[in-house]
C-alpha cells in the first residue's frame, strides 16, 4: 500500500511535468527563433543587371532550394534573361529562377548597390529580369528610413517613422503572400536602398523600436504616410477601399512650416491635351479652365472639371494626379490657371495625405512629443504592440 503522502507527491510531480511540457511559451519579437523575412522586389523589368557576391555563396533552384553549385565569390558578372533560362557571365542556367545565398552578411552587390540577405533572380515570361531580396524585417527597415525621412531629424520622429514603416511592411506581407514579392523598393511601397542606404541614426531608431507595430483593435492595418498634409490629413476611403477609424483624417497645424506646404508647377497645354487624350478624356483642341467640381471634407479635390471647346470633361482628381505624376501634381489640393500656353498649378501639401504627416511629425518632435504621442495623434484609437510571430 502506497502512503497517501507519497501518492500525493507523485501526482503533484506528474502534473508539474505535464504543465511544463504542454504550456505554450510566449515569445517576444526580440528572442523569436524565427525572424520575419520580407521579399522585396529591388529590380523589375530589367534587360540585364550586374551582380557581384563578396565571398562564398550557393546558387540554388528557386522554391525547391536544390543546390546547383557553390562559388568562392562572384565577380561583377552580367546577368541576362534568355529564352531558355538565365545567363550569368556567359554561363546559362536552364531554369526560370535561381536563388543566391551568400555565407557572409552584406555580401551581394546589384548594379553597384549592396544588399543584405539573399536574392532571387527570376526570368519573367516577357524575357526580363525580376530581382527579389529576401531580407529580415528589421534589416529591411535599416535600408528604408534614410529614404523616407532625414537621418538628421529628431529621434522621436525617426522612431515614429520606424514603427509606421514596420507596420506597413507587415501589412503588405500579409496581403501579398501569393505573389512573387511582398513589397517593391520604390514609392509605390516604401523606398528601400539596401545596405548602401543605412545610416547610424535611422538604424538606431529602428533598434530602439525593434518589433513595435501599430495596431487597431489588436490588428495591424495599412499605416499610410506622406510628406506634408498642409492642414488636414485625408480619409483613406476617398482613395482606396479602406474604411478604418484610424485613417479617417485629422486636422493638423504642425506642418505649417514644411518646405512642401505650398508648391507651384505647370504643364504645357500641348502636353495637357496629349496626355488627357491618351488617357481617354476627349479629343478637344482648346482648354479654357480647370476647376474643382467637387471637394471632400479635407478640402482636397475629389473631381475636376476641364472646360474645353468641346464642353466640360469631368476627371477624378486622383486620376489626374496619376496621369501627370506625383512630382508635378504634388497633391489634389490645388488651384489651376490657364495662361498663354500652359496650365499653372498652385497647390498645398505633398502626397496622398493619408495617415502620418511626416513633416508634421518632425515639428511635433521638435515641440517635445514622443513617438507614441505622434502616432496616436495621426492614427486615432491605435496602440503600439510587439510582433510575436511571423
C-alpha positions in Angstrom: 0.0 0.0 0.0 1.4 3.4 -1.0 1.3 6.0 1.7 -1.1 8.9 1.0 1.8 11.4 1.2 3.8 9.6 -1.4 0.9 9.3 -3.8 0.1 13.0 -3.5 3.7 13.9 -4.0 3.9 11.7 -7.2 0.7 13.2 -8.5 2.0 16.7 -8.0 5.3 15.8 -9.7 3.4 14.3 -12.7 1.1 17.4 -13.0 4.1 19.7 -12.8 6.0 17.9 -15.5 2.8 17.8 -17.7 2.4 21.6 -17.2 6.0 22.2 -18.4 5.5 20.1 -21.5 2.1 21.4 -22.7 2.2 25.0 -21.6 3.0 27.3 -24.6 5.9 29.7 -24.3 5.3 33.3 -25.1 8.0 34.6 -27.4 8.8 38.2 -27.8 10.0 39.8 -31.0 13.5 40.1 -29.6 14.1 36.4 -28.8 12.0 34.8 -31.6 13.8 31.9 -33.2 12.1 32.6 -36.5 12.9 36.0 -37.8 10.3 37.7 -40.0 11.5 37.6 -43.6 10.3 40.0 -46.3 10.5 39.6 -50.1 11.4 42.9 -51.7 11.4 43.4 -55.5 14.5 45.6 -55.9 14.7 45.4 -59.7 11.8 44.7 -62.1 11.5 44.5 -65.9 15.3 44.8 -66.4 17.1 43.8 -69.6 20.2 43.0 -67.6 21.9 43.5 -64.2 25.5 43.5 -62.9 25.9 41.1 -60.0 28.7 40.5 -57.5 29.0 38.4 -54.4 31.8 39.1 -51.9 32.9 35.7 -50.6 31.4 32.1 -50.8 27.9 31.6 -51.9 25.5 28.9 -53.0 23.4 29.0 -56.2 20.1 27.0 -55.8 16.9 26.4 -57.7 14.0 28.7 -56.9 11.5 27.4 -54.4 12.9 23.8 -54.2 16.3 25.1 -52.9 18.1 22.3 -54.7 21.8 23.1 -54.9 23.1 23.9 -58.4 26.6 24.9 -57.5 28.8 26.7 -55.0 31.1 29.6 -55.7 34.1 31.1 -53.8 32.7 34.5 -55.0 31.1 36.1 -58.0 33.0 39.0 -59.5 31.0 41.6 -61.4 29.1 39.4 -63.9 26.4 40.5 -66.3 23.2 38.6 -65.8 20.8 38.4 -68.8 17.4 36.8 -69.3 17.5 34.4 -72.3 14.9 32.2 -73.9 15.8 29.0 -72.1 16.8 30.4 -68.7 19.2 32.9 -67.1 22.7 33.7 -68.4 25.4 34.8 -65.9 28.9 35.6 -67.0 28.4 33.6 -70.2 27.0 30.5 -68.5 23.4 29.6 -68.9 21.2 28.2 -66.2 18.4 26.4 -67.9 15.8 27.3 -65.3 13.5 30.3 -64.9 14.8 31.3 -61.5 17.8 30.9 -59.2 18.4 31.8 -55.6 21.8 33.2 -54.5 22.6 32.6 -50.8 25.9 34.2 -49.6 27.7 33.0 -46.4 28.6 36.5 -45.3 26.3 39.3 -44.3 26.1 42.3 -46.7 27.8 40.3 -49.5 25.6 41.0 -52.5 26.0 43.9 -54.9 23.5 44.5 -57.7 24.3 47.3 -60.1 26.8 48.6 -57.5 24.3 48.7 -54.6 24.9 46.5 -51.6 22.3 44.3 -50.1 21.9 42.1 -47.0 20.2 38.7 -47.1 19.8 36.6 -50.2 18.3 37.2 -53.7 16.1 35.5 -56.2 16.9 36.2 -59.9 13.8 35.4 -62.0 13.4 35.4 -65.7 9.9 36.7 -66.4 7.5 35.5 -69.1 8.4 38.5 -71.3 12.1 37.8 -71.0 13.0 40.4 -68.5 14.6 40.1 -65.0 12.9 40.4 -61.6 15.3 40.5 -58.6 13.8 39.8 -55.2 15.8 40.5 -52.0 14.9 38.2 -49.1 15.7 40.3 -46.0 14.8 40.3 -42.3 12.2 42.8 -41.3 14.5 44.9 -39.1 17.3 44.9 -41.6 14.8 45.9 -44.3 13.9 49.0 -42.2 17.6 49.9 -41.9 17.5 50.4 -45.7 14.1 52.2 -45.7 14.2 55.0 -43.2 17.0 57.0 -44.8 14.9 57.4 -47.9 11.6 58.2 -46.2 12.9 60.8 -43.6 16.1 62.7 -43.0 18.5 60.9 -40.7 19.1 64.3 -39.1 15.6 64.6 -37.8 14.7 64.3 -34.1 14.9 60.8 -32.8 11.2 60.7 -31.8 10.2 61.5 -35.3 12.5 58.8 -36.6 11.1 56.3 -34.1 7.5 57.1 -35.2 8.5 56.5 -38.8 10.2 53.2 -37.9 7.0 51.9 -36.3 4.9 53.1 -39.2 7.2 51.6 -41.8 7.4 48.3 -39.9 3.6 48.1 -39.6 3.1 48.9 -43.3 5.7 46.3 -44.4 4.0 43.6 -42.3 0.6 44.5 -43.6 1.9 44.2 -47.2 3.4 40.9 -46.4 0.1 39.6 -45.1 -1.8 40.6 -48.3 0.8 39.6 -50.8 1.5 36.0 -49.7 0.5 34.5 -53.0 2.7 36.9 -55.1 6.3 36.7 -56.0 7.2 39.5 -53.6 5.7 41.4 -50.7 6.9 44.9 -51.5 8.6 46.9 -54.2 11.6 49.2 -53.5 10.1 52.4 -54.8 7.5 54.9 -53.6 4.6 52.6 -54.6 5.5 50.6 -51.4 8.4 52.2 -49.4 11.7 53.3 -50.9 14.3 50.7 -50.0 18.0 51.1 -50.9 19.6 48.1 -49.1 22.8 48.2 -47.1 24.0 51.1 -49.1 21.3 53.3 -47.7 21.9 52.6 -44.0 22.7 55.5 -41.6 23.6 55.4 -37.9 20.7 57.5 -36.6 18.0 55.8 -38.7 19.4 52.4 -37.8 19.3 53.5 -34.1 15.6 54.4 -34.4 14.8 51.0 -35.8 16.7 49.3 -33.0 15.0 51.5 -30.3 11.6 50.4 -31.6 12.5 46.8 -32.5 9.4 44.7 -33.0 7.0 47.5 -32.3 3.9 47.8 -34.6 0.8 50.0 -34.7 -2.5 48.1 -34.2 -6.2 48.9 -34.2 -8.3 46.5 -32.2 -5.3 44.2 -31.9 -4.6 44.0 -35.7 -2.1 45.7 -37.9 -3.5 47.9 -40.7 -2.1 49.8 -43.7 -0.3 52.7 -42.0 -0.1 55.0 -44.9 2.1 58.1 -44.7 3.0 61.1 -46.8 5.3 64.2 -46.7 3.0 67.1 -45.9 -0.7 67.3 -45.4 -1.0 71.1 -45.4 -3.7 71.5 -42.7 -5.6 68.2 -42.6 -4.9 64.5 -43.4 -7.1 62.6 -45.8 -9.8 60.0 -45.3 -8.4 56.8 -46.8 -11.8 55.8 -48.2 -11.5 58.7 -50.6 -8.7 57.0 -52.4 -8.9 53.2 -51.6 -11.3 50.6 -50.4 -10.2 51.2 -46.8 -12.7 52.4 -44.2 -11.0 52.4 -40.8 -11.3 55.0 -37.9 -7.5 55.5 -37.6 -7.5 56.5 -41.3 -10.4 59.0 -41.3 -8.2 62.0 -41.2 -7.3 64.7 -38.6 -6.8 68.4 -38.6 -3.0 69.2 -38.5 -1.4 72.6 -37.8 2.1 71.1 -37.2 3.3 71.1 -40.8 2.7 74.8 -41.5 6.5 75.5 -41.8 7.2 72.4 -44.0 9.1 73.3 -47.2 6.4 71.3 -49.1 3.4 73.2 -47.5 3.0 75.2 -50.8 4.1 74.3 -54.3 3.8 75.6 -57.9 4.2 73.7 -61.2 3.0 73.9 -64.7 2.1 71.7 -67.7 2.1 73.0 -71.2 -1.3 73.0 -72.9 0.2 70.7 -75.6 1.2 68.1 -73.1 -2.1 68.5 -71.2 -4.0 67.7 -74.4 -1.8 64.8 -75.4 -1.8 63.1 -72.0 -5.5 63.6 -71.3 -6.4 62.4 -74.8 -4.2 59.3 -74.3 -6.0 58.6 -71.1 -9.4 58.7 -72.8 -10.5 62.2 -71.8 -11.8 63.6 -75.1 -10.5 65.0 -78.3 -10.5 68.7 -77.6 -8.5 71.5 -79.1 -8.6 74.3 -76.6 -8.6 74.5 -72.8 -10.3 77.4 -71.1 -10.1 76.4 -67.4 -9.6 73.6 -65.0 -11.7 74.0 -61.9 -12.8 71.9 -58.9 -16.2 70.2 -59.5 -16.3 68.5 -56.1 -14.2 68.7 -52.9 -14.0 66.3 -49.9 -14.1 67.0 -46.2 -10.3 67.7 -46.0 -10.5 70.4 -48.7 -8.9 68.2 -51.4 -10.4 68.0 -54.9 -12.4 64.9 -55.5 -13.4 65.6 -59.1 -12.1 68.2 -61.6 -14.0 69.9 -64.4 -11.9 70.6 -67.5 -13.7 73.3 -69.6 -12.8 73.0 -73.3 -14.0 74.0 -76.7 -15.8 70.6 -76.8 -17.6 71.1 -73.5 -16.9 70.1 -69.9 -14.9 67.0 -69.1 -15.0 65.5 -65.5 -11.9 63.9 -64.3 -11.3 62.2 -60.8 -8.5 64.3 -59.2 -6.6 61.3 -58.1 -6.5 60.1 -61.7 -5.4 63.5 -62.9 -2.5 63.3 -60.5 -1.6 59.8 -61.7 -1.7 60.9 -65.3 0.8 63.7 -64.8 2.8 62.2 -61.9 3.1 62.9 -58.2 6.3 65.1 -58.8 4.3 67.5 -61.0 0.9 67.3 -59.3 2.1 67.0 -55.7 -1.3 66.8 -54.1 -5.0 67.0 -55.1 -5.3 70.3 -53.1 -4.6 72.9 -55.8 -5.9 75.7 -58.0 -5.3 75.9 -61.7 -4.9 78.9 -64.0 -4.7 78.8 -67.8 -2.1 81.1 -69.3 -1.0 81.6 -72.9 0.5 78.2 -73.5 0.5 76.5 -70.1 -1.7 75.4 -67.2 -0.2 76.8 -63.9 -0.8 74.8 -60.7 -0.7 76.4 -57.3 -1.1 73.7 -54.6 -0.7 72.7 -50.9 1.0 69.7 -49.4 2.8 66.7 -50.9 1.5 63.2 -51.1 -1.9 61.5 -50.9 -2.5 62.9 -47.5 -3.5 59.7 -45.6 -2.1 58.8 -42.3 1.2 60.1 -40.9 2.2 63.6 -42.0 6.0 63.3 -41.9 6.8 67.0 -41.6 4.0 67.3 -39.0 5.8 64.5 -37.0 9.1 66.4 -37.4 7.7 69.6 -35.9 5.8 67.6 -33.2 9.1 66.0 -32.2 10.7 69.4 -32.0 8.0 70.5 -29.6 8.7 67.6 -27.3 6.1 65.0 -28.4 7.2 61.3 -28.1 6.8 58.8 -30.9 3.7 57.2 -29.3 2.0 60.6 -28.9 2.8 61.4 -32.5 1.3 58.2 -33.7 -1.8 58.4 -31.6 -2.4 61.9 -33.0 -2.3 60.8 -36.6 -3.8 57.4 -36.2 -6.5 57.8 -33.5 -7.6 54.8 -31.4 -4.4 52.8 -32.1 -2.0 51.0 -29.8 1.7 50.0 -30.1 2.3 46.3 -29.7 5.2 43.9 -30.1 5.3 41.5 -33.0 5.4 38.0 -31.5 5.4 35.7 -34.6 5.9 35.6 -38.4 
